[in-house]
Amino acid sequence: MPGKTTSSNKAKIARRVIEVLEYFDDAHREATVMDIVRRYNRPQSSTSELLSSLVELGLLHKDPYSRAYSLTPRAALIGTSGQPELVRDGRIVRLMDRLVAQTGLSVALHAMVGLDVQIVNWRHGPRALAATRELSGGIKEPLAQNAAGLLMLSTVARQRCEGMVRRLNAEASELNKFAFADMMARIDSCRDPRYVFGPAGFGSGAESLCGLVPRQPDGHPLVISLIYGKDDKVNPEALLQSLSDAMRKCLPDPVVLAEPEQLPHAA
């Protein structure tokens, strides 16, 4: 089966390239070969070769003295031309930075990939829970398992949404199966407010406030989530106000979320 083996190897290479690029964040401005090896449990020789290739492609810079790697502007700008304006001009990044600074909480940007929620970007706040320290971009889990997923499902036309929810239930483990009618009711409750409180998911045991990013293309919703612990003393109304104010300041839609007094029950 040489064709299948070749395709599998190409997929592994693509995955490892993305892993390297996503390693870098506010806490990891530079990386050595061994940093990548330890984080992703990869062979040292192939990791070193991969990093050298990314340097040749202009995606990484290698310091000749420390031998540490860092991202180049090309890595940041690839693909931006075809993105919505608020992604292309950096407003979504400014929104996340503003929320981390204002609340001290971790902030995540989520997208919908098939029937999964994917973390597009994760910003660790100074009040971040230990259980979320290892969360980063690229991680996925089924839409029905966290609040961001329910909010994204609420953007889908109801008939198609029902089909997606039935499939999610059919493919879920016994532990994660749910009552269809209850799940649809939870999704429907998110449709008008454009935000929801509920589980952050991804095995974190954390809670979240999730808000829809306005003016996204049909079928490609983005959700901003503020992540906090169940035992944290969080004022829901104040947290929603912070999210709404930050969206109003950083994003183009002047009215993006319902007023705090319309808070629904948690999802």
Salt bridges, closest charged atoms under 4 A:
GLU19 OE2 - ARG42 NH2 2.64
ASP25 OD1 - HIS28 ND1 2.88
ASP26 OD1 - ARG29 NH2 3.39
ASP35 OD1 - ARG38 NH2 3.45
GLU85 OE2 - ARG91 NH2 3.32
ASP89 OD2 - ARG91 NE 2.76
ASP97 OD1 - ARG123 NH1 2.27
GLU162 OE2 - ARG158 NH1 2.26
GLU171 OE2 - ARG167 NE 2.85
ASP188 OD2 - ARG158 NH2 2.71
ASP188 OD1 - ARG191 NE 2.92
ASP245 OD1 - ARG248 NH1 3.31
